[in-house]
Amino acid sequence: MNSAEDRITEWFAVQRPLDPARFPIAIGDDMAQVNLGAGKSVLITTDMLLEGTHFDLSEASLEQVGYKSMAASLSDCAAMATRPLAAVVSVGLPAGYASKQLKQLHKGILRAADKYDCPLAGGDITSWQKNGGLAVNVAMLSVPAGCEPLTRKGAKVGDCICVTGPLGGSRAGKHLDFEPRVEEAIAIASSAKANSMMDISDGLSSDLARICHQSKVGALLFQDAIPISEAAARTADPLASALNDGEDYELLFTLPENEFKKLLSRWHRPVALTCIGSIVEGRGVKLRDSSGHISSLKPAGYDHLSKKEIL
Amino acid sequence: MNSAEDRITEWFAVQRPLDPARFPIAIGDDMAQVNLGAGKSVLITTDMLLEGTHFDLSEASLEQVGYKSMAASLSDCAAMATRPLAAVVSVGLPAGYASKQLKQLHKGILRAADKYDCPLAGGDITSWQKNGGLAVNVAMLSVPAGCEPLTRKGAKVGDCICVTGPLGGSRAGKHLDFEPRVEEAIAIASSAKANSMMDISDGLSSDLARICHQSKVGALLFQDAIPISEAAARTADPLASALNDGEDYELLFTLPENEFKKLLSRWHRPVALTCIGSIVEGRGVKLRDSSGHISSLKPAGYDHLSKKEIL
């Protein structure tokens, strides 16, 4: 938990501690939970995608940008094992954009909205008067899916550290066309007692460090167990790609070993579940290689603010 | 209802008609309402503010930008006579921004959050890798305030057309430091039976045209009754300023004459309520001048997309 974004987020959180009765889950998790009384609550997330940072229009179509902007927020809903409910989308348009471009973007938004039954319920369209690239913001609501939302806080010593799917190499194309693990997350949470969960958006090394920081535990990863994607296998350093690439949008979760066994016995989905390590005493993430040598693993995933002087 | 933004918004709405049982209020109003069952619902709005379009950093401090971004969404909550609940804020940072600038922005966000009891519950911080100005998106949740949310749809022939406060001239400074009419809107809705309501964000001529379009009625404004702000009075054309300037963030609402009388008799707030016209048969907005002459009033408020080829 050393990224510049994490540090400024923590600083924000302590400026105004939120009432846990109103906000059972607040700043610092994938979504905030807002209590509405009478046993009802909603969760909300917001994500801004910027041209040149999150997508490059020389390699991505506007339809893909629309899909990705929704899918990233759907992945936040999955990260907490919650059910997506509705999205509202704001678009900041560069000069020269007209209805044609807006309709292409809208088509991708609808593709994700239809597939995950998360309708587009409203939005805002505005234009840069000065130079600016395309900015797309998705705010999304979800509701608990029959169980308490899973957070980054509950990892316990002895838990298996698990992931869905293989990791790494998303820049080869998957980052534009991934499948948010919404149904998988709900299936995991309803099949076994998981202690913590998040989605891997910035890279395993950085995101696991967040679970450790917030759960006040350490993690030991087993290098040989980490599932490496075909795209990552084609890179110069497949392991580094799987650890640090970011935008995997797979689930990262922890649960006791017996719960993991129960989960596996009930699992009939095509997406693989892999135990890649254990939650241990201490802090930070360590990696055990094939020879049994253990070394410290620095968070080397994507840091949105790393080039800036933050705090 | 002729703006480019309105036309593309209507086009979006018809692509995927929303289930009114799930979304009692959807695309085309100030907020969307999401039904949660058990008599509970939430409303959501999203607004993106762009540097150079909505604020100019040569005249506005970052603290003011933070306040304005929250206040614009709080005004949406007011527009429907609902109670703000929580906000999430996404920020797209230009190159060269560091924690100092983020903290200034955050200070303004907190000023509005504290004043209107609408906590900042989460957010997203990201940076332009290519050229781009500051982009701030606020998504906000609200809940009904003991009555049904008011929409743009319910205006009835014979209704008084009313506004809070004086109009026009917001560019002289008010647009950076206005007071969203949250308590006033709830007081109006709980004191009398209003038929429609919205906030004036793009200018009276454009926003009243939206109520007419969505309610399938016409409007007749009485020129002499329109309350003109001191800032508008100092412009070359005070009436045009009051009709078209935009960013007034005052309430525009309609209600039967006897309800307006009841409302006035119960009104003890410092903000003025003024009847400025009547809802009439037909469509579109007309203006009656001092001599009794009636002319058609074109929507000439701010159109976010007017320079573009839209539909």
Interface residues (C-beta under 8 A of the other chain):
Chain A: E5 I8 T9 W11 F12 Q15 R16 L18 R22 F23 A26 I27 D29 M31 A32 V34 L36 G37 A38 G39 K40 V42 I44 T45 T46 D47 M48 L49 L50 E51 G52 T53 H54 L85 A86 V88 V89 S90 V91 G92 L93 Y97 A98 S99 L102 K103 H106 L110 A113 D114 P119 L120 A121 G122 G123 D124 I125 T126 S127 W128 Q129 K130 N131 G132 G133 A135 N137 A139 L141 V143 H304 L305 K307 K308 E309 I310 L311
Chain B: E5 I8 T9 W11 F12 Q15 R16 L18 R22 F23 A26 I27 D29 M31 A32 V34 L36 G37 A38 G39 K40 V42 I44 T45 T46 D47 M48 L49 L50 E51 G52 T53 H54 L85 A86 V88 V89 S90 V91 G92 L93 Y97 A98 S99 L102 K103 H106 L110 A113 D114 P119 L120 A121 G122 G123 D124 I125 T126 S127 W128 Q129 K130 N131 G132 G133 A135 N137 A139 L141 V143 H304 L305 K307 K308 E309 I310 L311
